[in-house]
Amino acid sequence: MKDNNPQDAKDVISKPSQSETDPVNREEECATAEEENKPDSKENKMNNGKARIYNLIIVDESGSMSHLRKATLSGINETIGTIRSAQEEFLATQVHTLTLVTFDSDSNRPDVRTMIDNQPISDVKEFKDYMPNGCTPLYDAMGQSLTHLHDRIKDDKDATAVVTILTDGLENASREWNAAGLRRLIEQLKSEGWSFAYMGSAHNVKEVTDLLSIENVVEFSHDNLGAGSTWDRERSSRRAYYEKMNSMYEREARSMSSAEMLERKRQYAKEYYGPRVSNDRIDHLEENEIFVFGSNASGYHGGGAAAYAMHKFGAIWGQGEGLQGQSYAIPTMEGIAEMSEAIKRFTSFAAEHPELRFLVTRVGCGIAGYSVSQIAPLFKECIPLENVALPSEFWDVLGLKMY
């Protein structure tokens, strides 16, 4: 067993050993070099082909996930639904398959199990076989499934992979893979345009993901609220990624070289989890950004964020709700029931305007006198909206921490 904690793994990275599982061999390096040295030709231009998107979901099935079983199954199946919907909507530009891998140890089954193996998404049925048990061979699950998928698609220029990992604990049971070898594999695959997202709980998530070279990270509270929220966030990011890929293949792919296409895939992969935390102080807005503040039904923007919005971002005196200039008012002084309805209207408006990015301030937590724990749950329906950023304190109450 190797690298059962991140500190040991750091030592391995600085001094790699021969026992590490190395994802890159000399033949692949030579082939890559030869390909890069070839001038662009008609064969290297993207053709009328569709994007072949290989969705790989790797899910922790160790014993500590037992009380999250229902939320995890729901999240997996709703994600399957998101992929299926994208296949139907983007039929002209995308072909989707799904591989689902679960892992644990100390059971009568193999530690790493491929439950769905590269099935066309239209053939995937509801997933039910999830019974948490045992320890956490995270590195083996990642290393084995990533290597297998890479072997399958490495020669296909139209192929890309969307990889999502869910785990609630530190690696503690792998036998084949360690952090150093896994990091090199992930960095290689990222250079080939693969997307990686990591949803973690109950361990030092940021330290582990830094160690593995994964930038798209969300940490969720170890309860049903956090588990549900993280799957909501994942599906919205996945949907946004598919939309970008559709736009590229629909409008640009025929004129792009393979190198240009690869660079664009790298960009989309890096942006998989977009910025969702609004700053404590907002001094400047981009052209498409909207400052969301709390006011009152009469639109008397006399203090706090309301006065700031009027003086800086075009809020209108006498308008108590809605879009005004580069700001959006939510009335907060008429009681929490009225404010809840206003927040629902804001959520609907934001969903109808994906071209705008809404930066929500600590609405209701200033002059109105409410606590963050009272207000944040009212914004729960904003979790799937990639164009809405909330204060970090709101995300904490909703069970998520963004990096």
N, C-alpha and C positions, 0 to 999 in steps of 0.2 A: 504494500500500500504506500502511495507516495503523496506528498503535498496535502496533508490533511488539515493544514491551516495556512492562511495567506502569508504569514511571516516566513515559514519554511520555503514557500514557493518563491518568494523574492530572492532568496539565496540561490535557488535553482536557476533563476533567470540570469543572474550575473555569472554563474558558472555552469553552463549546461552540461549534463552528463550524457553518456552514450545510451543510457536506459530510457531517455525521453522518447516518446513517440513523435517522430518528425514527419510533418505532413508534406514536405517538399523533397522530391528526389532529383538526382542530376538529370535524368531524362526529361522531366517536366521543365526544369530550368532551361535546358538547351532548346526544347521546343518553343518555350516562351520567347527566348532570345531570337530564334530564327523568325518567328512570326512578327516580332516587333521590327525586325530589320527589313521586312518586305514592304515595298511601296504599296499604297492603297490601290486596289484594283476593283473591277466591278464585283469580284467575288467578296471583297472586303467591305463593300458598301452594304448598308442595311437594305433588305429587299422588302417585298410586300408581306413578309412573314409577321406573325403575331408575336407578342411578348409571351414567352412561356414562363409563367411564374410558379415556382415550386415553393409552396408554403410548408414550412417545417416548424412544428410546435413541440417543444420539449418540456414535459411537465413532471414535477416532483411528486412521487407517490409514496414518500416515506411516512412513517407513523405520525409525525408532527402535523401532517396535513389533514388528519382525520376529521377535526371539527370544521374544516373548510371544504369537506368533500362536496356538499351540495352546491356551494358557490362556485367551486372549481368546475364541476360538471356543467353547470349552467353557463359559465364563461366559455368553456370549450365549445359547447353546442351553439351558443349565440355567435361565436367567432366563425364556426363552420357556416352559419347562416349568412354572415357578412361576406365571406368568400364566395358562397354560392350566388348571392345577389350581384356581386361584382362580375362574376362570370356571365350572368344573364344580361347585365346592362352593357358590359364592354365586350360583347361577343365578337365584334369585328376586330378587336385589337389584342385580346388576351385569351390565354388558355391556362386554367388553374388546376393544379393538383395539390393534394394534401398528404403529408406524412405526419403522423402523430406518434411520438415516442414518450413512454413513461419510464420511471426508474425508481427502484428502491433495492434494499438488500434484505437478507435474513428471511426470505420467503421461499416457497417451493417453486418459484418461477425464476427465469433468468433475471439478473439485476437490471439489464437494459432491455426493454421490450418495444418493438415496433408494432403498435396497435393498428395503425392504418398506414399502408405502405404505398405511397405515391399513387393514390387513387385519383382519377378525375373527380373534381369536386361534385359533379352532378351524381356520382355514384355513392357518395359518402352518406351513410345513415347516421341516425342519432347515436352518440357515443355514451355508453353506460358502464363499461368495464373499468371501474376506478375504485380500488379498495386500498387505501393507504396502510403501509406497514413498513417496518424496518428502518434502515439508515439511508444515507444520501450519497450515492456514487455519481455525483453531478458531473465530474470531469469525464468519466467513462461514457456517460450518456451523451454528452456534447461531442466528445472526440469521435466516437463511433458513428453517430448519426450524421455529423457534418462530413466526415470522410466518405461515408457511403453515398451521400447525396452528391458530393463533389465528383466522385468517380462517374456518377450517372450523367452529369450535365456539363462537365468541363469543356467539351468540344463544341458546345452549342452557343453561338454568339447571341442568339435571341433569348437564351435562358438566364434567369436570375432567381435568387432565393431570398425569401423573407423568413427570417429565423426569429422565433420568440421563445424565450426561456422563462419558466415560472418555477421558483423555488423558495422555500421558507427556512433554509438552513445552510450551514457551511458544508462544504465537501468533507466527507469523512469515511468513504468506503470504496474509492476507486482503486483499481489494480493495474490498469493499463496506461492511463493518461495522467499527467501532472500539469500544473499550471503553465510551466514554461513551454511545453510542446503545444498545449492548447492555445496559448497566446499567439504563437507563431502561425498556427493554423488559421485562427480568426483574422489575423492581420493579412494573411495571404488572400483569404476569401473576401475581405473588405476591399482589397485592391482589385478584385474581380467584379465588384459591384454588388456584393451581397449585403443585405441589411440585417442588423442584429439589434434586438431589443431584449432587455432583461427586467423582469418584474420580480422583485425580491422582498422578503420580509423576515423579521426575527434574526437577522445577522448583520454584520457590518457590510451592507450592500455596496456602498460606494468604494470601499477599499477592495472588495472582490472584483468589481467591474473594472476598476482602474487596472488591477492586476491582469485581467483577461483582455484588456483593450476593447471594452464595449462602452460606447458613449451614450447610447439611448437607454436611459435607466429611469425606473420609477420604483420607489419603496412604498409598500403598503402596510397598513396596520394589520396585525395578525388576528383579524376577526372578519366576520362576514361582510361588514361594511367596507373594509379596506379591500378585501378580495373582489367584491363586486365592483368597486370603483376602479380598480386597476384593470379589470377586463373591459370595462366601459371605455377607459382611456385607450387601451390597446386597440379596440375595434375602430375608434375614431381615427387613430393614427394610420391604421392599416387602410381604411377607406380613403384617406387623403393620399396615401402612397399610390393606390390603384388609380386614382383620378389623375395624378401626375403622369403615370405611365401611359394611361390612355391618351392623354393630351399629346404626349411626345410621339407615340406611334401613329396617332391619327393625323397630326399636322406636320411632323418634321422627319420621321424616321427614314423616309425614302431618300432624302438628300443628305443624311448623316453618314459619316464614315464609322467604322466599328470603334475607332478610338474616341470619336466624339460621343457616340452612344455610351461607351463605357464610362466616360467622365460624367455624363449626365446621371447614369445609374449610381455612381459613387456619391454625387451630390444629393440625390433623393434619399439614399440610404443614410447619409449623415444627418439629414433633416427629418428622419422618420418620426421622432418625438419632437414636435415643434415647441417653442417657448410658451409656457402656459402660466407663468408666475408674473403678476404685475408688480412693478417696483413700488417701494414705499413712497417715493417722491417722483412724480412725472413732470419733467420740465419741458419736454419736447415730444411732439407727435409726428410720426411719418404721415404721408398724405392719406393713407387708408386707415389710420388708427383713430379710435374714438375713446374719449375719456368718460368713464361711467361713474356718476356721482350721486349722492343722496341729497334730496332737497325736500320741498313740501308741495302740496297740491296747488298752492297759489303761485308757485314759482318765484317766491321771494328769496332770491339767492344772496342772502345777506352775510353768510359766514361759512367758515370751513371750506370743504372741497367745492361747495356750490359757488361761493364767491370766487374761488380760484378758477373754476370752470368759466364763469362769466367774464372775468378779466383776461383770461389767457386763451380759452378754447371755444369761444363763441356761444356760450350759454345765453339764453334770452330771458330777461327779466319778465316775469309774468307767465312763463311756460313751465309748468310743474312736472311734466313728464315727456319722455320721448327724445328723439334726435333733434339737436339744435347746434348748428355749426359742427365742430368736431367733438361734440360732447353729447351725452345721453343722460337725462335726468330720471331718477327713480324716486318717487315720493316716499318718505320714511316717517313723517310726523303724524300720520293719521291712524296709527295702530298697526300691529304686526300682521293682522289679517289682510288689511288693504295693501300693505307693503308686499306680502306674499303674492297677491294677484298682480301687482305691478311688476314683480320680478318674473312671473310667468310670461307677462307680455313682452318684457325685455328679452327673455330666452327665445321666444318665438321670432322676434324681430332679428335677433342675431342669427338664428338658423336660416332665415330667409335672405340674409345678406352675407354669404361666405366671403365676398370680396372685401369686407371690412374686418378689422381686428379690434376687438373691444377690450379695453384695459379697465377692469373693475377695481375701484378703490374700496376702502373699508366702509361700504354702504351701510348706514344704520347704526354704526358703532361709534359715532361722534356725538353731535348735538342730540340726535334722537335717543341716545342712551342705552341701546341694546348691546348685548355681549356678542362676541364672535360666535360662541356656541349656539346662540339663538338665530343668528343670521346665516351662517355658512350653509346649514342644511337646505335653506331656501334656494340655494344656487346649485343643488345637486343635479338638476337636469341640464346644467351647462357642462358637465363632465364630458359628454360625447362631442361637444362643439370645439373643434380645433381652433376656432377664431376667437375664443373667449379666454382671457387670462384673469386669474383670481389672485388675491393676496395669499401669501404663503400660509398665514394663519387660517384662512378659509380651507385651504387644501389639507392642513393638519386635521381639522375637524371632519373633513370628508374622507379621511383615512389614507391620504396620499402625501408623499414627499417627492418633489420634483428636483432633478439635478440638471 
